[in-house]
Structure formats: structure tokens, C-alpha cells
Amino acid sequence: MTDTLLSPLPLGRTTLQHRIVLAPLTRMRANPAGNIPGPLNAEYYAQRATPGGLLIAEATPVSWQGHGHPHVPGIHTKAQIAGWKTVTDAVHSKGGVIYLQLWHTGRVSHSSHQPDRAQPVAPSAIRAAGKTIDAAFQPVDYETPRALTLAEIPGLIDTYRQAAANAVAAGFDGVEIHGANGYLLEQFLYSSTNTRTDAYGGSIENRSRLHLEVTDAVVAEIGADRTGIRLSPWGIANDSFDADPLPLFSHLIRELAKRALVYLHLIEPRASGTGKADIVRENQPSAAEIFRPLWPGVLIDAGGFTRDSAIEAVAAGHADAIAFGRHFISNPDLVARIRHNAPFAPYHRATFYGGDAAGYTDYPALADAPAEV
Ligand code: 8OZ
């Protein structure tokens, strides 16, 4: 039988009942006192949970140093673990499966988010172009980061290992390493942000090293069958750029394939960087189609999918599952809408980041939608 978007998919220690995935989405609605998830976050994720459906919870810093945005939940304190436990319990009570995305923002942080207002860290002291937001949601220029010393790298890797252990303690079914979108790991990977001359810079092997060492540490802690990774080949988010992505990602994905991870999650180049705007880059290669032959395991694909293109991508075998972001924000019952071919409700970009229930938990499901007149 041909695989379809609504057919089951074995994934690590569980079997998904369909292949529609909630993409990891930054929403900046944790309690800012301690960056702790709470009841509103539990309600949001539970609204999107379905029996055997995979939710990938938002990018979550592995340490205080990893933070780079206001009101983002962490996974490095006891209170955060307890907060996340209420989220995973709410999702599990609806039969859902939930992974946590492990994050370090690197150079695209800002000193206002750092302990003791320290300089953000990065592979090299190269500032990102453009602006970010400070702890008060005000626009500020990026700062020049401090290059991490070689001696700091084992400790950095250990923060990912500890965060994975914390995620499991918080009830997550697994973790996804955020290796994409111009954050710390991708800063190591890309030639434009990594000019190091040690074992973590220069050759493709060296620039891929941190991704692989972080992966190995997480796998050793919680198992390859609970460890996924997200990559954005040809990505341009957060002023990221690589001179020659094809050999770079071919090497990295071949190496990751040896680790038999639970999944590889790709962001299509056509949608890279669209978290912050409705831009679609046309005429880009399809990452899933290019890298599928290198990846024997489960492949999740993301980036501007519609119902039809998601059905097609799975039926054609380009991907095993499809992650939806923006449409899952405004359609808590996205899975039911896809099942019944019901229209998607439009999303409101102004309420993506920060705020309260408005634009977060108040999008109605179809059954609660006001009747058409
Ligand atoms: C939008 C705003 C802030 C962060 C990503 C975690 O791009 C993010 C993010 C997106 O992966």
C-alpha cells in the first residue's frame, strides 16, 4: 500500500497514527519569571494534540547562555522541568506524542538575555546583520559575539546532554536537536559564521563536528530512538549562509545516518527564514528530494506545505511526515481539517510572538467555530 499522510508511521518507541506534525514554533508566552511554561502553554499544546500525533514543542534553550528572546521557556532548571511536565501530561492525556526542541541561539542572542549581561557566544566573533529584540521586546542591533574557546566546548556539549535528560524527566517522548536556522549549531556549520582554525573550523568535517558531538552526547544520554535533529540546508535565516551547501549537508547527513536517529527533520529552502515574514523563495532545490537517498530512517519535511502538497510529498515518498507551522497556529484541529478536507483558518502574524491567549489558544476548532450566516 502507498503510504499516505493519514497512515500510521513507526517512530522510535511508538507508532504515530498519522503523519501530520506540529512544527516547533517560538511563541514567547512562558512565564518570564524563570522562563517557565505554565497552564496557558499546556492548553495550547493540548489543543493541538491528537491520538498518535507528533507535536514538536518550541525551541527551548538548554542553558541560560542559550537564551536569545524574551518569554521563551527553558529546560535547564527544576521549575522549568516541572512546568513542562504539566504540558506533557496534558498532551499525553489526549494520546499525543511530544518531543522538545533543544536550542542555543549563539550569536543571535543579545546581552540583555544573557546572565550578567555577558556578550553572546559564537564560533567566531562575527556579528549578524540586522536587528533582534531585547528582553523588553524592543528592537536592538545584534552585537558582536565572543568566540567560544576550545576549552569551553565540552561544557557546551554537556548542556545539551543535560537538557535531554531534563526533557525526559519532564515527560517528553524524545528531543529534537535544533541544528538549523542560523542558531549556534548552524553557526558552526556555515562558512559565513565560522572562521575558526581549530578542530571545529575549516573543513566540512570540522564544521560538522559540533552537530555530531552534540548528537552523540544526547544519544548516549537518552538513546537514538528518542533523538531527532532539524536542519535547514540552503537556509538563510538569521543572516546565515554557506558557500557550498551540497557537500556540507551530504557529509553531515551521511554521518547522522550512521547514528540511526529517530528522525531527520528538514526545512525546505523555499521557506527558510519565513518565521519572520511571508516570503517564499522560489526556484530553490527540494532538500527532502536531494537528501532522501542519504537517509534510511524517518524523514520529516517542513516549509510552506498545503494540504495537497503534503499529501503529494508523502505519496511520492519524498518524506514520511509533514510538519506544519503557521497553519497549525490558526487551526488547532488541523489534523481533522486535513482529514475532512475542510478549509484552513487564516493566521494572524501580529500575535505570533509574545502576549497572552489572543492568537494563541483562542483560534476555534471547526466544531466551535461560529456558524456561517
Ligand atoms: C522565530 C522567532 C524566534 C525564533 C527558529 C526558533 O527560527 C526559531 C525562531 C523563529 O528556528
Boltz pocket constraint, residues with backbone or C-beta under 6 A from the ligand:
constraints:
  - pocket:
      binder: B
      contacts: [[A, 24], [A, 26], [A, 59], [A, 69], [A, 180], [A, 181], [A, 237], [A, 275], [A, 276]]
      max_distance: 6.0
